[in-house]
Amino acid sequence: MTVTETHPLSTDGTRLDSIQNFTSEYWWLGFLGFWEWVHPVFGLFYFCFLFIPVAIALEWLTDEGDPTEWIEDREPTGVRGHLGAGWATIHPVALVQSIIHRCNMAVVRGRKLTPDPDEFDQEQPLWLPFDDEWTVLSGSPDKTFAHDTGVPQHRYAYDFVITDDKGSTYDKAASGTDPATHYCYGEPVLAPADGTVVNATDSRNDSSRANGAPAPTYRSIYGNYVVIDHGDMVTVLAHLQQGSLTAQVGDTIEQGEQIASCGYSGNASEPQLHMHVQDRSRLSIGIGLPARFDATDTRHPDGDFTNDKQAMVHCGQRVKTRKPTDQS
């Protein structure tokens, strides 16, 4: 059994790691300074822009290497791609929703912290939300490599893609920026566990150009998504393909059942599947929970698979679920 919160490539974290994580997550609060016309106190937020050089310097000092450096994901291309990547950083929807999510611990939930992986007792058996082999593009229970330590919902979140033998997330032989050239686009998304659909939408457009940036007019960071209540926890699957939902709110679904297809909606730089587990069904006030996946094979990136009865997965790993018919 491999249930460890420490990334296989990690060294022991330090206080500098914590400071680097904080500054890299909260520099964007500097944009609130532009609201000083509403009240002079907002001008104080300009100082948050000083976090940028601090974060860069500490990243160099605390560099442990990038476990995803072998993954050739879609980089911003052309004027539209670079402008889009920049716009995504200050997108009003992203800023507002991030502020709501980041403030919920202090205001709504009374500063409740996300649980430590080694202290959280997960009773619900979970499978990875897909068939075959996918790659963890982002996320880890190890705080140094976490998806987003500043957002309580996303502390233990993951982004998954499919990569080829060379580590590319898309077919480089295909011309243009068609999202369909990405291997994960349109692939089935499966229910991680038995449960009931409590919130879902698939009416939002997918980004039409995979140019390394989300569509400039997206209305939700999640894009199309489904929220499944498993009783003692809730899973959120996002960036789904428009019109792909096969389950509606109120439907009871079984573990491994297809509920949607992977898409390119919301705040995503390329087609990918976002997943996180939280303690409440309402997206804005949930607290992220660490996930242990049953019957999970992991490898990083070219070695043999480690066959685990239960595992936590980490960015840079190739992962897949052994279904009952595959298990010895």
N, C-alpha and C positions, 0 to 999 in steps of 0.2 A: 504494500500500500504506500502511495506517495502523496501525503497530504502535508505540504510545506508551503508556508507563505513566502519563503525566501527564494528569489529568482536564482536559477541554477548558475547564472553568471555573476551573481552579486557578491560583493564583499560587505563586511559589516558597515552599516550606515553610521554617520557621524552627525554632530549638531550642524555642521556646515551643510550637510545634505538637507536637513530640515529647513534651514534658512534659504537654500537654493530653491527648494520646492515652493516655499511661501512666496518668495519674490517673483518666481516665474509664473505663479498662478494668479497673483493679485496686481501686477503692474497695470492691467487694463483699467483699474479704478481711476487712473489718472484722467480718463476721458470725462469723468464726472466733474472735473474742474471747469469744463466748458459751460456748466450750469451756474457759474458764479453770478450770472446776471439775475438768477432767481434769488440767490442769497450768497453773500460774500463767503460764508463758511465752505461752500463748494470749492472755492479756490484752493483750499488746503489739499484737495485730492491731486492737484498737479504734482505734488511731491512723490506720488506713487510712480510717476514716470522714472524716478531715480532707481526704482527697482530693476529696470532693464539692464543697465550696466552691471549692477550688483549680481543679477542672475547670470549674466554672461560670464562674469569673472569667476563666480563660484562653480559654474558648470565646468569650466576649464580646470579648476582646482580639484574638483571632486569627481572628475570624469572616470566612469567605470566602463566605458565603452557602450556602444549602442547594440543591444541584442537583435535589433531589427535591421541592421545595416545591410544584411544580405538580401533584403526584400527590395525589389525595384518597383516601388509604387509610382503612381502617376504624379509627376511633378508639374507645377504650373507651366503652361506653354502659351506663347504668344502674348500680345498685349491684353487680350481679354482674360487670359488665365492669371496673369500677374496682378492685374487690377482686381480681379475677382478674389484672389487670395488676400489681398490687402483689405478689400471691402469686407470680407468675412470676419476680419478681426474687429471691426467697429460697426458691424451690422446692427441696426437698432433692435431687431428681434432678438439676436443673440445676446446683446447687452442686457436688455430688459429681462429676458428669461434667465440669464446667468445670475443677475442680481437677485431675482426672486428665489432661485434655487440655493444660492450661496447664503442668503439671509435667513432661510427657514430654520436652521439650527438655533440661531440666536433669538428669533422672534416667535416662531410657531412651535418649535419643539423644545424650547427651553435649554438650548445649548447641548442637547444630547449628542454624544459623539458616535461615530460609526464603531461597531464592535471590532475588537481585534480578532483576526482569523483563528488564532489558537484558543480563543475563549468562546467563540460562537458555536452553539450546538445546533447543527443543521439536521433536522429530522426528515425533510422532504428530499427524496432521491431525485437527482437532476441528470438529464442527458444534455450533451451539447446540442444546439438547435439546428443540426444539419446532418446529412449523410456524408460519407466519404471523408476525404482529408481536406481540411482547411488550415489556414495560417492565422495565428494571433498577431494582428497588426499593432494593436495597442491594448494595454491593460495588464495588470498583475496584482496579486495581493501584496506583493513587496512594494512598500510605499515609494521607494526610489524609482520604480518603473510603472507606477500606477497611471491609469487613464487620466484622472483629474483629481488631485487631492483637495482642491478647493471647493468642489461641488459635492455635498453630502450624498446625493444620489449616485454619483459617478465614481466614488472612491474605488469601487471594485468592478467597474464597468469594463467591457471588452468591445473592440472592433475586430471583426473577422473578415478575411478575404481568402481567395483561392490563388495560389501561386503555381507557376510551372516549375520545371526542373532547374531553370536558371534563376528562379526567385522573382520573376516578373508577375505582376498582378493582371496583365492584359496581353493580348496577342500583338506583339510588335510588328508582325508581318502585315497586319491590317492597317490600312491607311486611315487618316482622320482621327476624330475624337469621339466616335460613336460609343456610348456606354456599353453597348452590346459586345464590344471587343474585350471587355473585362470578364474574366472567367467566372466570377461569382454572380454576375448580373443575370437575373431571372431564375437562379437556382432555388430549389425548394427550401423554405424555412419551416422547421418542425417545432412542435410544442415540446419544451424541455421536461414537462411533467404533466400529469393529469391536472385539470383545473377548469375554471370558468372564465370566459372572456368578459371583462368588466369595462373595458374602454378600447376603442379601436377606430381607426380611420384609414382609408386608402384613396381619398379623393384628391390628394395633392400631387402636383406634377413632379415627375422625375426631372432632374437636370438633363437638358438635351445634349450638352457637350461635356465630355469627360476631359476637362482641361486643367485638372488639378485644383479646382475651386468649386464651391457650391454655387447654385444658381443665385444671382443677386436678389431675386424677388421671393425667396422662400419665406414662409410665414411661421414656421416652427422649426426649432433646432432638430426635432426628431423626424420631421417629415411625416411620412405614413408610418403608423406604428400599431402595435397591439399590446394590451396589458392583460396578463393572465393571473388570476387569483388562485393560488394553490392551497389556501387555508392558513398556513403559518408564514407564508411569504408570497411575494408577487414578482413575476418576471416581466420585463419590458423588452420588446424587440422592435427595433426602429430602422429607419432608412429603407423601408419596404417599397416594393414596386407598386406604382399606381394601379388600382383596380385588381390587385392580386389576392386580397383577403378571401379566404374560403370559410371563415367563421365570423359570426356577428356577435355583438354584445348580448350576453345571456346564454350563449351556446356553451355546452359542456364538451370539452375536448380531451382526448387521450394522449398520453406521452408518445411522442414519435409521429403524431398525426400532422400532415402538412396543413399549415394555417395561412401561408402567404408565400411570396417570392422575394428574393433579395433585390433591392433596387438602388436608387441614387437620389433619394429625396431628402430634404432638410439640409442641415449643416454638415455636409460630408464632402471631402475633397475628391472622392472617387466612389464608385459603387462599393458598398461594404454592408455588413450586417452588424448593427450595434445591439448589445445585450447587457442588461444589468438586472440585479435582483435587489428589491427593496422591501421594506416592512409594511408599506401602505399602498393602496391602489391609486391614490391621488398622486399624480406625477410630481407636483410642486412641493409636497411636504413629506415625501418618503425619505427614509434613511437607508443608504446603501448597505447591502449585506454581502459578505464573502461567499463565493459559490464553490462547492465541491462537486465535481462531476463524476458520476459512476461509470465504471467500465471504460475508462478513457486511456487511449494510447497517445503518448507524447514523444516527440523527438526534436532536436535542435542542432542544425536544420537538416543535416545530411546523414546523421547517424541512424542506428537502428531504433525502432520504436520501443519504448518502455511500456510494458503492459501493466496498467495499474487498476486495482479494484476500485479505487477512488482517488481523484487527483484534483489539485488546483493547477490551473494552466497559466502560462506566462507569455508575454509578448516575445515574438521571435520563434516560438515553437510551432511545429506542425502538429495538429491534433485531430483525433477522430474518435468516434464512439464505437465500441464493440457491441453490436446488438446481440440479443440472446442467442440467435442462430449462429453467430460467429464465435461465441465464447466456448471454450473447452471446459 
